[in-house]
Amino acid sequence: MAKFLALIALELDAHEVCFTNSHGQQYHQSDVVLDGNEEFLVLVFDQALGVGEGVLGIGFSAVLNAHLKGFYKFTYLDGGEKKNMAVTQFEPVDARRCFPCWDEPALKATFKIAVDVPSELTALSNMPIISEKLDANVKTVYFEESPIMSTYLVAVVVGLFEHIEDTTSDGVGLCILPCWEE
């Protein structure tokens, strides 16, 4: 039994941590410590967490960076007009710049992604959208849970663009984005 969980995180602000065990018992954090030098996020709980499965929920925020790593801002030309979009590049270990995780390529998990975006933007991910909730000028886009995969395969893109969705003859969903000028 342990009173803390350690994850990998970089340039994130974590808050509102809750762990729910398989019996439905909830544990809330007593402290959250981010060690930026070592890239560790330590979640401290008042009570020891039991051994077994559970769900860890973490409210967090981060800055959309310009490093071309993690979740970052990308500028492109569309008909001679500069536009911005937010995209992910997590390979090999940059998912930690977007969400707390264990982003070593050998470790795998499923991902249930939801993103808040301005209502006029389009948000896409690896999985199909299951619902959208509009609240004033912000919409929350919820995606289906992914299959088990490494963090570097998680993809999110947000921008003002059109896309085409289709399905292959064997049932695989596709999302096609247009090409842009450089």
Disulfide bonds with the S-S distance in Angstrom:
none
